[in-house]
Amino acid sequence: MSGAANRLKLLINHLDRSPAAAKTSSASAKTITSYHPHKLRYTCETDFLTPEQRLLYEENGFILIKNLVSDEDIERFRKVFERICRQEVKVPGLTVMRDITIAKSKFIPDQKTVTKLQNFQENPELFRYCTLPEILQYVECFTGPNIMAMHTMLINKPPDAGKKTSRHPMHQDLHYFPFRPADRIVCAWTAMEKVNRQNGCLVVLPGTHTGTLQEHDYPNWEGGVNIMYHGVRDYNPEHPRVHLEMEKGDTVFFHPLLIHGSGMNQTQGFRKAISCHYASSECYYIDVKGTTQENIEKETVEIAIKKYGMDNKITLKLQDTWALKGRLVQGEKLSL
């Protein structure tokens, strides 16, 4: 039995000390995990992940897969991004974001003024990322076979202008989502070029996915904070952290409760990544009224009303702003 299989067996036995569990002495890791498919909380029984990968995700809340997306695909996504920045392509429902320091300067239709594209589900070429078989075969290990693409982003982290606004506060993605359960949601985040500490790689706090959703708000940063960049109000700054340095095409999959953020881009270039949050189509919407998510609901609804010219008297909920974003990418649409 491999070292990972042994550790996986120990983990299962720790979670379930019933007499039946004590009998799982097979030399096959596959047999061990299939005997207790419900005992591993954060991964599904697909036989695709290795025992090592399942254990890493269960314990840490993320796994990094090297060289998953091809250079050819990434260059196609890059070209569409550049065309959108030049305003050669119009995408319904797309949100184009600029850094707070750039937003105060004169607008020029160029990629240097765009820091993020959100909700590109209506652009077939960019949305193709969300349907890549090499991505979905991993996603299914966390969501199950019925998969919805819920939130899409192409991030173009700019060189920091000296105000430290290019960094992203430590946060949990679930803060933005009005659907549950959290354990059937996962993000795929692919580096479109080399990502390191110098240009602001992702920073994660391993194991924080086992906690609960924390209260979020705008951090009190002297240089200002970009719109919708909420951060966890209280987390242990001494918690061990991992800087995810990645090569072009590398992809990290992580849980929506994992506390993570990114540092400043201290280079002169832009740091690009493309991502999608997926959820099982068996997930369901919740009302966030009376929860820590009320502040993001208020802000999101205000932005939606302004963007679409809606009547201020209309009552919207956070879940309403998500209702039209989701796209089925595999299996059956059941609830979402």
Buried (B, 14 or more C-beta within 10 A) or exposed (E): BEEBBEBBBEBBBEBBEEEEBEEBEBEEBEEBBEBBEEBBEBBBBBEEBBBBBBBBBBBBBBBBBEEBBEEEBBEBBBEBBBBBBEEEBEBEBBBBBBBBBBBEEEEEEEBEBBBBBBBBBBBEBBBEBBBBEEBBBBBBBBBBBBBBBBBBBBBBBBBBBEBBBBBBBBBBBBBBBBBBEBBBBBBBBBBBBBBBBBBBBBBBBBBBBBBEBBEBBBBEBEBBBBEBBBBBEEBEEEEEBBBBBBEBBBBBBBBBBBBBBBBBBEBEEBBBBBBBBBBBBBBBBBEBEEBBBEBBBEBBBEBBBEEEEEEEEEEBBBBBBBEEBBBBBBBEEEEB
